[in-house]
Amino acid sequence: MLATQCISQQATLGWNQFLRGRISKLWRQFYSYFKALADPNGDIWTKKLVLALWAHTESLWKNRNAKVHGGTVEEQKRREKDALCLRVEEAYAAYTEDNFIIPRTIA
């Protein structure tokens, strides 16, 4: 019954809030009910949970960032160079189609 109340209250608060570290106070009661002897201070458990969520979120962000921008400086430079080469090729293709094209900016 206590688990159902925790889930219900967290659903009211929002599970996205849970992932941001804003968890229902009922989770501490739920934990204390089952682990009172091992960890009498539920605040430590909630702190560890929030820190674990942050660490997991950071690892997801770093992984995604490495895939989008490159994991190393060399890979970042290569991707930037590839993007620049693509822009140059597109500019030449546009000029080939219309010799009178004048770019609005040089950037």
N, C-alpha and C positions, 0 to 999 in steps of 0.2 A: 504494500500500500504506500509506503514511504517513497519507494522508487517511482511509482506512478505519479505521486505528487511532485517529485523532483522534475520528472519529464514534462509534466503538464505546466508547471511554473516556468521551466526553461523555454518551453514552446511559446508561452505568453511573452517572455522577455525577448525571445528570438535566438535561434541557434547560431546565427551570425555573431550575436553578442557573446555567446559562449566561446566561439573561436577567437574573439578579441580579448578574452580574459574576464568578461563580465558574466560571472556565473551566479546562478541562484544560490541563496544562502541555505536552501534546503539540502544541497549537495553535501555541505559540511555535516549536517545532522545525519544524513544517510551514511556518510563515511564513518562518523563517530559511532553510529549504531553497530556497525560491523567490525570496526577496528579500534575500539576504545582502549583496549589493553596495549596494543602495539604503538599507537600514536594518540595520546590523550588530547593533544592540541590540534584540532582540525584546521587551524589557520596554516600550519606548516604544510599540510596536505594540499590545501587550495593554492598556496604559494607555489609549491612544486608543480602542480597541475598547470597553472598559468605560465610558469617558466618553460615547461615542456611544450606547451602550445606555441609560445613565442619562438622557441628554438626550432620547432617543426615548420612554422610559417617562414622563418628566416631561411631555412634550408630549401624550402620550395621556391622562395624568391630568388635565392642565389642560383639555383638550378635553372630556373626560367631565364634569368638575366644572362647566364652563360650561353644558353641556347640562342637567345635573341641577339646579343651583342658580342659573343665570343668569350671563351673561358680564360684565354691568355691575352697578353698584350699583342703578340704576333697575330693571333686570330682576329683580334679587334681591328688591327691595321689592315689585314687582308680583306676583311669584310668592308671596311671603309673604302679601300682602294677599288674593290669590285663594284661597289655602289657608284663611285665616282666614274669608273670606266663605263658603266651602263648609262649614266647621264650624258657622257660625252658621245657615246654611240647614238643615243636618242637625238641629241642635238644635230649630229651629222646627218642622220636619217631625215630629220625635219628640214634641214637645209637642202638636202638632195631633192626633196619633193617641191620645195619652194625656195628658189635662190634669193628672193627678195625678203626673206624672213629676217627680222631684226629683233634680237632679244630685248625684253623690257629691262632686265637686270643682268648683271654679269654673275651674280651668285647663283 
